[in-house]
Amino acid sequence: MDYSIKIGGEAGQGIQTIGDALARVFARTGFHVFSFQDYESRVRGGHNFYQIRLSDTPITTFRDKVDIIVALDRDSVTLHEHELTDGGRILYDSSSIKAKHEGTSFLDIPFEKLALERGGDRIMANTVATGAVLGMLGMELTRLITIISDAFAKKGEAVITANRNAAHAGYEYAVNNCKTCSFSVPGDIAGNPKLLIGGAEAIALGAIASGCKFYSAYPMTPSTGIMNYLASKEKEYGIVVEQAEDEIAAINMALGASFAGVRAMTGTSGGGFALMVEGLSLAGMTETPVVIAMGQRPGPATGFPTRTEQGELQFLVSAGHGEFPRVILAPGTPRQAFQLTNKAFDLAEKYQIPVFILFDTYLSDTQWTLDGLDAGTARRQDYRLRGDAFKNVSTYKRHAFTETGITPLGVPGDAGHLVVTDSDEHDEEGHIVEDAETRIAMVEKRFLKKMPLIRREIAPPFLYGDHDPRLVIAGWGSTYGVMREVVDALSPAVRIAMLHFSEVFPLPLRERFDYVQFLMNAKRTVCIEQNASGQFSRLMRAETGFEFSAEVHRYDGRPYSVEQLIGEINGHLGRL
């Protein structure tokens, strides 16, 4: 069983309300769920949609074909009717969209009329539509009613009852008027209810599990979801969340909090990070740990504020004046987002460097089902020198030279020792210097000694598919899900594998897995990227000398579906 549902309409029509409710019902029933959104950067109007895929087997991306379309406006019919599968249905309210459609694929449901009659308010039309979809699928309303009760608990029993009645109205109408519908969904499947989680939420949870106590940011899509989630947990976990006046202030606040002794983080998008760059170099010079969540969207300038792209990898690799270490982690799933955020905090504190979590709008807005996230596996070692351990140190120099380049990170005010640093070049105690000898020693300490140690921490790419393939597709970040399903789809006909890089800079050493040789052994290699210039393939070529046989680029702000990527790769299969 594998169904896709698309809810389309204008911003402000409650598309996300219907989509979220359905996704939660499917997840609580035990299905595997994948959802994503496509929306314009406006509060009202435009054309938006929310697409949900549910299956009784694991899924990691979306498909082009849709089984049920809930059309809240005319555009949703004209733009998406061709996507309907054989036997699929379009649900719409003719009185609301002021149009009547004939044919077996259309089901005219009076959403607003039923909402008024059974709920008492046309605002409940979305609840009617949600109930109607569940009725068409043959699922029970029990879980939707529980979700309604939880969502409106603070508004009182009358509101809960009205929405419950509206859901039943839509459900009954669909059951009674879609006798030929062929959808068949079991009420319960083997397994427990699943965790439904998005990329931004997973990053925030990873920060909480890592002991983050300070987050500062200026709201900017697609990173705002991280700030919103952390703000909702401020009291519960003792986190200070500060909405800064701009991104310059945001990164400097995070650096100040980190210097003062707590784990700190900031988040932004490309345009906001452009303002953070000087602060990034300050972190490099002062060896102050900081985690930066960098959400990619199409640029330059404001670009497509709500669309997706992988256009900032090279920006992060080279950002900041001067030479200093940094790590770039690029999760491809919410589970990776959780785990790599935890790794980002650990590496930042251990090596006293800036670490990036590089994601994009697609990963931020998608929702996946997981069996759970085990916060108990999160690493939370305190690398700071504090308390009695700090007091018992006879002398302390913030930037003392060591064999590894790593100096104990003392917490100011936690002992009688003075903790000093400076944005100018400085000596071991942190005071400004001008001499060449100290400069050479400090560059070696901060950069040349740390980098070999950092490289050993970087995990090799994830290999999925044939271990002796003729075709290898490679990618990074959010291309994980679609590449994996493409491998599954093509593997019966061709020996194919994928390499997914989630720790992209510095590139992994080849001791644990010689991924370059693995690529060289294949007859054809294709790098999949959501940008115009092939930023990761250029990084691979520069760092390893390896050049992919071919590259597939997409840069229209939309992600690849399984069918679209298969179409791109089919052109390369004839060359095997």
N, C-alpha and C positions, 0 to 999 in steps of 0.2 A: 504494500500500500504506500502510495506516494502522491500526495495532493498539494496543489498550490492555490492560494487564495490571494486576490489582489483587491484592496480597497482604494478607490480613486476618488478624487474630488478637489475642491479648492481648500487652501489654508483657512482654518477656522471652522471647517465643517465637522470636525471630530474624527478625522481619519485615524489618527493615532489612538484615540480612545477605543475604537472598534478593534484595531489591530492588536493593541496591547492586551485587551480582554481575551480575544481569541487565542493569542499565543500563550497566555497564562493558563487558559483552560486546557489546551493541548499538552502543555508541559506537565501540568498536575495530573493529567490522565496517564502520563507515562510515555507519551510519544517523543520522538526526536523532533526538534523544531529548529528552523533557521528563518530569521526574518530580517528584512532590511527596508530602508525608507529612501524615497527620492522626493526631495522637496525644494522649493524655491526660497530665496532669501526675502520673504515678505510675510507679514502677519496675516493678511487677508488676500484672497484671490490666487491667481496662478493655478497651475496643475501639479498636484502632488499625489503620490501613492505610497501605500504600505503593503509589502508583499510578504506572505507567510508560507512557508513550506513545512508540511508535517509528514512524518514517515514512521514506519515501525522498525526501520533500520537507521543507523547513523547517517547523517547528512551534514555537509559542510559548506554549502553554497546554494544559490538559487538557480532555477531553470526558466527558460523563456516562456514555455507553455503554461497556461493557467487554467485551472478547473472551475473556479468560481470567481466572478468579478462582482464586487459590490460597487455599483456606479452611483455616486452621489451628485454627479453633474453630467452634462452632455459629453464633455470632452473625454470622460472616462470610457464612454461607449465607443466614440469614433477613434480614439487613440489606441484602445486595447482590445477591441473586438476580434481582431485578427490573431490575437494570442491564445484564444480560447481552444481548448482541446475538444476532440469529438465527444459529444455528450456533456460538455461543459455548460454552465449557465451564467447568465448575467442578471443580477438582482438590481432592480431600480424602482424608483417611485415616479410614475409618469406625471403625477400632479405636481411634484416638486421640481423636476427637470424640464417640465413643459414640453414633453415629447413622448410619443407612443411608438413602441417598436414591436413589430410582429415577428413570428418565428418561434420555433421550439426552444431556441437557446435563451430566450428572454423570459423572465419571470417578474411581472409587475406587482410589487408589494407596496401597499400604501403605508410607508414608514411613518409619516407624520400623522396621518389619520388614526392609525392604531395607537400611536403614542398619546394622542389627545384622548381617545376613547378609553384606553386601558390604564394610562399613566397619569393623565390629567395635564400634560404639558408636552408640546411638540419637541422640546429639548431632548426628550427621551427617544427620539427617532433612532439614534445610534444604538440604544439598547435593543430596540425592536430589530434592527438590522443584525446585531450580534446574535440574538436568539434565532433569527431566520437562518443564518449560516449553519448554526448547530443543528437546526431542524433538518436542513437539506442533507447534512452529513449523517443524520441518524444518531447523533450523540445526545446524551442526557443533559439536562440543564443544571444538575446538582452543583457542579463546580462553578458555573457562572453565577449562580445564586449566592454561593459562598463569597465569591469575589465582590459581588455587588454589596453584600452585607458588610464586608470589611471596608470597602471603599467609602461607603456612606454612613458608617457607624456614628460619626460625630454629627451628622445632619438629622438623625432621628429615625424612628421606625416608619413614619409616614413616607419619607423619601425612599427608604429601602423597599417598602411594599409597592410603591408606585413603579419603581424600576423593575422589580420582580414581575409585576403584572405586564409591563411592557415587553420584557424578555419572553414571557409565555405567549404573548400575542404574536410576536414575530415567529416564534417556534411553531406554533399551531398553524399559522397561515402557510408557512413553507411546507409543512408536512401534508396539509390538506390540498395544496394547489400544485405540488410538484410530484405527482404520482409516478411520472416517468423518469425521475432522477435516479441515476444508477450508482450514486455514491454509496460506499459501504465502509463505515469506520467502526471498529469495535469499541464498546464503551470503556473497557479497560484492557490493557495489554500487560504481558508479563513484565515485571519490574516496578520499581517505586516511582513516585512523582519525581520529576527532574528539576534541577535548578535552571532557571531561565535567566541569562545574564548577558549584558552587552559589554563591548570592549572598554568604554570609558569607565563603567562601573567596576570592571575587573581591575583596571589600573588603580582606581581609588581603594579597592579592597586590598590590593597588594601593598599599597602605601600604609594602610592601617595595620596590616599584619607585620609590616617591617618596623613599626614603631614611629612612624611619621607624626610629629607633633606641631608642625607649622607648615601651612600652605598659603602662598600668596600668588595672586594672578589678577590680570585684567580680563574680563570675559571675552572670549574669542572662539568662534566655532573652528574646529570641533572639540576643543579642550574644555569647554565650559562645563560639560557633564561631570568631569572629575571634581571640579570645585564645588558644584552643587551637591554631589554625593557626600563629599567630605564635610561640607557645611551641615548636612543633615545628621552627621555623626559627631559633631563637635563635643557635645556634653558627654555622650556615651564613652568616647575614647580620649577625652582631654586634648583635642586638637584645636589649635588656633587657626582659623581660616580668615584671611584678610583680602578683601577686594581692593587692590591697589589702584591708584589714579592712572597709572600707565605701566607698561611692561618694564621700563627702566626701574621704576620703584619696586616692581614685583620681584625681580631677580635680586636686587640689592637687599630687600627685606629678607629674602630667603637666605642670602649669604650672611646677613647679620645674625639671624636666628641660628644658623649652623655654627658660626664662630662662637656664639654664646653657649653652645653645648647641646642642641637638640637636632634631631633628624629633620631636615627641611627640604621642601620641594616647591617648584613653581611649574606652571603650565601655560602654553600659548600655542599660536599657529605661526606660519612663516612670517607674516607681516609684523606680528608682535615680537617674534624672536629677533628680527632685524634690529629692534631697539635694545635687545638684551645682550648684544654681542660684546659690548665693552665690559658688561658685568661678567660675561663668560671668561674673558681674559683676566679679570680681577680674581675669579675663582682659581684660574690656573696659576697666577703669580703667588697668591696667598695660600695656595694648597688648602682651600676650604671646600669640604664635601658639599655637593648639591646635586639633586636629581631634577632633571628638566623633562617634562612631558611635552613633546613637540608634535602637534597634530597637523598633518599635511592636508592642504586643499589647493585647488588650481590657482596659480598666480600667472603673471606677476601682479603686483599691487593687490587690490582687493579680489581680483579674479572672479572665480565662482565661489562665493562664500559658503555654500552648503553642499558643494559637490566634492568629489574625491580625486586624489592624485598622489603619486609617489615622486614628487618633484623637488624634495629638499634634502636628499641624502648627501649630495656633493656640498650643499650649503653647510651642513653640520660638520662634515669631514674637515672643511677648511675654515670654518667660522672662527673669529677671534684673531687679534693681532699677536704675533709672537708664536713660539712653539711650546706646546705643553700637551700632556696626555688628555685624551677624552675617550669614552666608550659610547658606542651607539648600539642599542638593542632595539630590534624591530619585530614585535610579536605579530603572529598571524592568526591567533585565536584568543578568545577570552582566557583560556587556561594559561596560555603562554604569556598573556598580558599580566596576569596575576603573578606568575612565577618570575618573569623577567623584571617586573617592578621590584620585587623582593631582591633579586640579584643586583639591580641598579643601586639600591640603598647600600647593600653589602659592599659592592665594589667602590662606591663613592667614599664610604667611611674608611675602608681598609687602605685605599691608596690615596685618599684625600684629593679627589679629582671630581670634575663634573661628569655625570653620566646621563645620557639621553635615553628616553623611551620614545622612539620614533614610530608613530602610528598614523592613520589617515581617517578621513571622515567615514569611509566604508566600514572599517573595523570599529570605530567609535559607535556607529549607529546600528550595526547588526546585533542581533540577539541569537544566542546559541543555547542549546540545552546541554547540561553537564550532569554527571552523577553526583557532583559536589566538588568543593574546593577545600582541601585539607590545610587549614591555616597552621596546623601543628608542624607541617613540614617546612614552614618558612624559617629562613635563617635570620637570627636577630642578635648577633654578637655585638657587644658594645666595645668598639675599638678606642674609645676615649680614655684618656688618663684623668681620673677623677677620684674624689674622696681621699681615703687614707693612702691609696697607691700614689696619688699625686703629692700629698703632703710629705710622704717619706722620701721623695726624690731630693737628693742633696742640692743639685743645681738643675735648672731647666732652661733650655733654649728651644724656642718654637720651631726653628728651622735647622736644628742640629744635623750635621752631616752623619749619615749612617751607611752601612754596606748596601742596603736595599734602596736607599733614597727616601725611606719612610721614617718620619720623625714622630715620636709619641705626641698625640693631639691633646694637649691640656685644655681643660675647661676653665675659662677665666673666672676668678673669684672662688674657685673650689679649693684653693690652697693659697699659701702666701707667695707663691711664685708669680712673677709677672709674665703675662702672655702677650707678646707683641708681634705684629706683622705689618707689612706695608705694601702698597701697590707699586712702589718703586723697587728696583733691585735692592736686596737687603742681605745682611749677614746672617749668621746662625741665630742671633738673638732677635732678628726682625728689624734691625735699624738700617736706614738707607746707607748705601755704599756707592762708590764710583769706580773702584779698582777692577781691573780686568781679571785678576786671579779669582776673586770671589764670584764674579759673574760666571766664569767658566765652571767653577765648582757647583754653583747653584743650578745651572742648566743641566749639568750631569745628574745632579740630585733629583730635580723635579721631573726630568724628562727621560734622559738616557738610561738611568738605572731602573726606573719604574716600568718602562715600556715592555721589556722582556718578561717581567713578572706578570704584567697585565695580560699580555698575549697568551700566557699559559692558562688563564682563567676563561678564555673564550671557547665556547663549545662548538664542535664541528656542525656542519649542516645536517638536517634530518633527511635520511634516505628512505624513500617509499617506492615500492614497485620492484621490478626485476633487478637482481643484483649483478647481472651481466647484460645490461641493456644495449640495444642498438640506437635507441633514441632517448636522450635525457632532456627533460625540461627543467629549467632552474628559475628560481625567483626568490623574493624576499618579502617580509611583511605580510600584508593582507592577501597576497595571491595564494596563500597556503591552501585555502579551502577549495577554490576552483581547480587548482592544479591537481589536487588529490583526487577529485572526482573525475577529472579528465583521464588520469592514469587508470582509474578503475574502468572507465568506459572504453578505453582503447586497448587495454592489456590483453583481451582475448585475441586481438588481431596482430599486435605488434609487441615486441619486447621493449617496454617503455618503463622509465623510472623518473622520479622527480627528486631534485635536491632543493630543500627549502632552507634559506639562511635567515635565522632570527637574531643572530649576533653578528652584525655586519661590519663593525669597525672597532678595533682592528680586525682584519680577517683572521679566522682561526689558523693555528699552526696545523701542519699536516701530519703530525706524529700519530695522533689517535685515529685519524681517517684521512687518507690522502685523496681528498675530493678532486684535486686537479688531475691526478692520474686517472681517477674514475671517469672524469669527463673526457679525458684524452682517449680512453679506451672505447668510448662510444663512437658509432659511425657519424651521428649527427647530434648536435647540442643546440638547444633553443633557449634563450633567456627571455622570460616574460616580465615586462615592466609596465606600470601605469605612468609612463612619462614619455617625452618625445625624444630624448637624447640617449637613452640607455645608460642611466647613471650608475647602476650596479655593474653592468658589463664593463664599463670604463674603469671602475674601481678594481674589478678582477684583473683586467688587462694590465693596469698600472702596478698592482701589488704582486701578481703572480706570473704575468706574461701570457696567461691563457686567453685565447680569443674564441668566443662562441661561434658556431657555424652560422647561426642566424639569430635575429632578435625580433621579438614581437612587441610593439609599443601601442599603447592606447592612451589618449590624452584629451578625450572629450568630456571628462568629468564623471563618466559612468564606469562602473565595474564590469568585468567580464562575467557572462553567464557560462555555464558548461558548454552549451551549444555554440556560442560565439567563439570560445577559445578552441574548441575542437575544429571549427571551421578554419581558424588561423593555422592550426598545426597540420591539418590535412594537406596543405600545400607542401609541407616538408616531408611527408611520408613517402612520396614517390621518389625521393632522392636517397632513400635508404638502400 
